[in-house]
Amino acid sequence: MPVANRGNMEERLYDLIFICMPATPEEEISKLIGVLEQAVNDRGGKIEKTEKWGTRKMAYRVSKQREGYYVYMALRSAQGELIKELERRLRVSDPVIKYMTVRLDEEIKRQQKLVGRRDRRAKRRPRKTAAAPSPMPGPGTVPSAAPAGGGAAGPGAGAPPAGGGASPANSSPGEQGTSTS
């Protein structure tokens, strides 16, 4: 399925990090960075930042090397072909032992989408105000807590029924007249 408006793609943000052999002369690394910058400019991209991080120890061996010279580049481009070309040039370059390109705008877009959802959800949700004090029980209301005796309130409510059986005052209607003693 052909894409008609591929040229009108929005500008994307990329991080490019590559590692050179530790014995590579500084001039050769500068020349490689110049070649990459020229390729970016020729294809309408823009380099935001270039940093030489220097020689660092790697987490594991790469091409029998324990150290490498790290170079970081942040760039913008509206063409995916530019990234393919940069990676091709890094692949064929002898001093480069590893490279990685990461597209950042997808992550930024995802974060903005989550923030937008959170804001919309917050607008829908009613604002929580300070909790209103609960009304005091009046003379006609029944308190929610049961009395300490566990039975009905009234005279002799705290004492067990006389004779150990169920008395008509404390039993339910289905239990009247039955005695367990």
C-alpha positions in Angstrom: 0.0 0.0 0.0 1.8 3.2 -1.2 1.9 6.2 1.1 1.2 9.4 -0.8 2.2 12.2 1.6 5.4 10.7 2.9 7.3 14.0 2.3 5.0 15.9 4.7 6.1 13.8 7.7 6.5 15.7 11.0 9.9 16.4 12.4 11.2 13.6 14.7 13.8 13.7 17.4 16.6 11.1 17.6 19.4 10.2 19.9 22.4 8.6 18.2 25.3 7.1 20.2 28.2 5.3 18.7 31.3 3.7 20.2 34.7 3.7 18.5 37.7 1.6 19.2 39.6 3.1 22.2 42.9 3.4 20.2 41.2 5.6 17.5 42.9 9.0 17.1 40.9 12.0 18.0 41.3 13.4 14.5 39.7 10.3 12.9 36.7 10.6 15.3 36.3 14.3 14.5 36.4 13.4 10.8 33.7 10.8 11.3 31.5 13.2 13.2 32.0 15.7 10.3 30.9 13.1 7.7 27.8 12.4 9.8 27.0 16.1 10.2 27.4 16.6 6.5 25.0 13.7 5.7 22.5 15.2 8.1 22.7 18.7 6.6 22.5 17.3 3.0 19.2 15.5 3.8 17.5 18.4 5.6 18.1 17.3 9.1 19.4 19.3 12.0 22.0 18.4 14.7 20.9 19.7 18.0 23.9 18.6 20.0 27.2 16.6 19.6 29.1 15.4 22.7 32.3 13.5 22.9 32.0 11.5 26.1 35.6 10.1 25.8 36.9 6.6 26.6 34.7 4.7 29.0 34.7 1.1 30.2 31.9 -1.0 28.7 29.6 -3.4 30.5 30.7 -6.3 28.3 33.2 -7.0 25.6 32.4 -5.7 22.1 34.7 -6.8 19.3 37.2 -8.0 21.9 37.4 -4.6 23.5 36.6 -3.7 27.1 36.7 0.1 26.5 35.4 2.4 23.8 35.3 6.0 22.8 31.7 7.2 23.1 30.1 9.9 21.0 26.5 11.2 21.5 24.5 13.1 18.9 20.9 14.5 19.2 19.3 15.3 15.9 16.0 16.2 14.2 14.8 15.0 10.9 11.6 14.7 9.0 12.9 11.8 6.8 13.5 8.3 8.0 15.9 7.7 5.1 18.4 10.0 6.9 18.7 7.5 9.9 19.1 4.6 7.5 22.0 6.5 5.8 23.7 7.4 9.1 23.5 3.8 10.3 24.9 2.6 7.0 27.8 5.0 7.3 28.5 3.9 10.8 28.3 0.2 9.8 30.9 0.5 7.1 33.2 2.7 9.3 36.2 0.7 10.6 36.7 2.5 14.0 33.0 2.1 15.0 32.4 -1.0 17.0 28.8 -0.4 18.1 26.0 2.2 17.5 22.4 2.8 18.5 19.7 5.2 17.3 16.7 5.9 19.5 13.6 7.7 18.3 12.6 10.0 21.2 9.4 11.8 19.9 7.4 8.6 20.4 8.1 8.6 24.1 7.4 12.3 24.4 4.1 11.8 22.5 3.2 8.9 24.8 3.9 11.0 27.9 1.8 14.0 26.6 -1.0 11.6 25.8 -1.0 10.2 29.4 -0.9 13.8 30.8 -3.9 14.7 28.6 -5.9 11.7 29.8 -5.1 12.4 33.4 -6.2 16.0 32.9 -9.5 15.0 31.2 -10.2 12.4 34.0 -9.5 15.0 36.6 -12.0 17.4 35.0 -14.7 14.8 34.9 -14.2 13.8 38.5 -15.9 16.0 41.1 -13.6 17.9 43.3 -13.2 16.4 46.7 -13.9 19.0 49.4 -13.2 18.7 53.1 -15.3 16.0 54.7 -18.4 17.4 56.3 -18.8 16.4 60.0 -21.3 13.6 60.5 -24.6 14.6 62.0 -25.1 13.9 65.7 -27.8 11.4 66.4 -30.9 13.1 67.5 -33.6 11.9 70.0 -35.5 9.9 67.4 -32.5 8.1 65.7 -31.1 4.8 66.6 -27.3 4.7 67.4 -25.3 2.5 65.0 -23.3 0.8 67.7 -24.9 -2.1 69.6 -25.0 -1.8 73.4 -22.3 -3.6 75.4 -24.8 -6.4 76.5 -25.5 -7.4 73.0 -29.3 -7.6 73.5 -32.3 -5.3 73.1 -32.4 -2.2 75.2 -34.8 -2.3 78.1 -35.2 -3.5 81.7 -33.0 -6.5 82.4 -31.4 -6.3 79.0 -27.9 -6.9 80.3 -28.8 -10.0 82.4 -29.3 -13.5 80.9 -32.9 -14.9 80.9 -34.0 -16.6 84.0 -34.0 -20.4 83.9 -31.5 -20.6 81.1 -34.3 -21.0 78.5 -35.6 -18.6 76.0 -38.1 -16.2 77.4 -40.8 -14.7 75.2 -39.3 -11.2 75.7 -35.9 -12.1 74.3 -36.7 -14.7 71.6 -37.8 -14.3 68.1 -41.4 -15.2 67.1 -40.4 -18.6 65.7 -38.8 -19.7 69.0 -41.8 -19.1 71.3 -42.9 -22.0 73.3 -39.8 -24.1 72.7 -37.4 -24.8 75.5 -34.1 -26.5 75.3 -33.7 -27.4 79.0 
